[in-house]
Amino acid sequence: MVVELWSNLGPWGWWIVGMILLVLELLVPGVFLIWIGAAAVVLGALSLALWDAAFWGWHIQLLLFAVLSVLFAVIGRRIYNGKRTKSDEPWLNRRGESLVGRTATLSEPIQEGRGRIRLDDTMWSVMGPDLPVGSRVRVVASSGRDLTVEPVVR
């Protein structure tokens, strides 16, 4: 039944499948169905030219569709990943990481591995060796909203 329907549609079947996949990409964006849809459209164009050829059977068409889908997906991924622009503010939304390397004075002592420092206008929880209030520390790592510090050796 499916083979009969497919043969009745002729080369336009691939165009229909391609357009359905491209519309699905608009409804469920993920930048993946577009490549499979493009492969179906290209296969539709080839089918218009080769439909009456003896070798242009359904098995060749499916094999070519699979190859084109994988090829377009790989090429599309390379193109898409290559167009990432550099940000003028690379630490935006990664504020803790931007503090690594800075020094500060402890506002609260580090006791049992936990304390607090003030950097700019924010109080930060810190982890590190036990130290008294007023000790100078350097931020060496960031984990979420906690900073890891070590004492500054003078």
C-alpha positions, 0 to 999 in steps of 0.5 A, a space after each residue: 500500500 505504501 509502495 503503491 502510494 509512493 509510486 503514485 506520487 512520483 518524484 513529488 513524494 520527496 518534495 512533500 516529505 521535504 516540505 513536511 520536515 522543513 515545516 516541522 523544523 519551524 514548529 519544533 526548532 532544534 536545527 536538525 530536521 532542516 538537514 533531513 528536509 533539505 536532503 529530501 528536497 535535493 532527492 526530489 530534484 534528482 527524482 524529477 530528472 531520474 524518475 524514469 531511469 531503470 536504476 532509480 528504484 526505491 532502494 536506491 532512493 532510500 540509500 541516497 536519502 540516508 547518505 544525504 541526510 547524514 552528509 547534510 547534518 554533518 556539514 550543517 553542524 560544522 557551519 552552525 558551530 563555526 558561526 558562533 560569535 565572540 562575546 564582548 562580555 565573556 564573563 556575563 552570567 559566569 560572574 564567579 569565574 570572573 573573580 578567579 585570581 582576585 584578592 580580597 580581605 575576609 569579612 567573616 573568618 573561615 571556620 570549618 572550611 567556610 567563610 565570607 568575603 566582600 568583592 565589589 558590592 557582593 558578599 561571597 561564600 568562600 571555602 578554604 583553610 581556616 583563617 581569621 577575619 582580615 586575612 588576605 585571600 586569593 580566589 582560586 576557583 569558582 563552583 556555583 556561588 561558592 568561591 575557593 580561596 587560599 591565603 595570600 603569602 606576602 
